[in-house]
Amino acid sequence: MALDPLTAVLDISSKVIDRLWPDKAQADAAKLELFKIQQSGELAQLAADTELAKSQMAVNAEEAKSGSLFVSGARPFIMWVCGCGLAYATIVEPVARFAASVYFHYSGAFPVIDTTLTLQILLGLLGLGSMRSYDKKNGVASK
């Protein structure tokens, strides 16, 4: 089998065509169509997309090895956004409202975050993290 992904796909496709169409004329027509696709460059684009996906997976694997919480910690963007929204809604806003009303006699409104969606996502992520911790405790492999 060839090491070139494009040639490998063509070899496999040719073998599949031979098995699917026992009639020699139909198999030859299907192989001709496959060859036309190859010549038009569509198959090369498919192979390039496959290589791009593999290289992206390699980058993701390297990022996951990082010790930084902002790179590999708990689904970074979603978790940090949800955590900041929850911290604002439960700590920052009530304390700031209290301090403003007591010390500065402020009676206006503070910005309010609708935490319905934020909490649903955050609790889902925390649940998945708990499940993974349970799996690790019981020795279940990650792959």
N, C-alpha and C positions, 0 to 999 in steps of 0.2 A: 504494500500500500504506500502511496506517495506521501511525503511529508508536507507538501504544499496543500493548504486547505482547499483550494479551488479544484485541484486535480483529485483530491480525496473525495470531495463531494460528487464530482463527475463519475468516479469509479463506483462509488456506492449507488448513485442514481442509476447507472447503467445496469448494475446487478439487480436492482429492484425492478427495473423495467423488464429485464429478461424473465424474472419470476412472475410478474403480474400478467404479462402478455406472452403466452406460449406461441401464439401465431407470429412467425418471423416477420411478416410484412408490418403488422401493428407495432411490434417491438422496434423495428427499424425506423418507423415513422415517429415513434415517441423519442428515440435517441436523436433523430434529426432535429426535433423540436427542442430537445435539451441542448443540443449543440448550438442552435440558433440563439437560445437564451444566453448561452455562454458568450457567444460572439457579440451580442448586443451590450454586454457589460452588466446585466442585471445580476448574474451569478457572482461576478467579482464584487459587486456592491454588497451582496449578502455575505460573502466571505469577509469583506472589510468590516461590516457591521459586527460580525461574530468576533473578530479580532479586537475590535474596539470594546465590546462588552467584556471580553476576557481581561483586557488591560485595566478597565475600570474596576473589575472585581479585585484585581491585584492591588490597586490603589486603595480600595476600601479595606482590604485585609491589613495593609500596612497602617492605615489610619486607626484601625481598631486595636492595634498593638500599642498605641500611644498611651502614656501614663497621664496625659492631660485630661482633666474632666471636660474641657470645652471641645475636645476633639473626639474622644471616645466615650464620654460619660453619658449614660442613660438617654439615648436618642437626643443628642444635644439641643438642637433648635427648639423642638416641641417642648421638651422637658424644661428648658430654661424659661421659655415664654410663659408656660403654664405656672411654673414656680414663682416667677416674678408677678404675674397677675394675681395669684393666690396671696402672696405676701402683701401686695398693695391692698387688696380687698379686705384682708383680715388683720393686718398690723398697721401699715403705714396710714391708710385713710382714717381709721378710727382714732388713732393716736393724734394725727395731725388735726382732725376735726375737734377733738377734745382740747388740745393745746390752743388752737385758734379761738375757740369759744370761751375758754377760761381766761387765758392770758391777754388776748387781743380783742375780746368781745365781738368776734366775727360771727355773723348770723347767716352768711351766704352758703351756697351749696358747693360741695366738693365733687369732682368728677367721679362717676360711679361706673365700675366695670361690671358687665353682665357675666357672672362667673358660671353660668349654666354649662356652656360648651367647654369652657376652660377646665372645669372640674371633671366633666365626663372624660375628657382626654387624659387629664392628669391621673385620675383614679384608674383608668384602664392601663396606663403605662406602669403605675405602681403595682397593679395586680399582676401584670406580665413579669415585672421584676421579682415579685414575690414567688411566682411560679418557678422562675429560673433559679432563684436561691434555693428553693425546695429541691429542685432537680439536682443542683450541685451538691447539696447536702447528702442526697441519696446516691451520688456517684454516676448520674446519667451524663453521658458524653454530649458535647455541644454539637457534634456532627453525626 
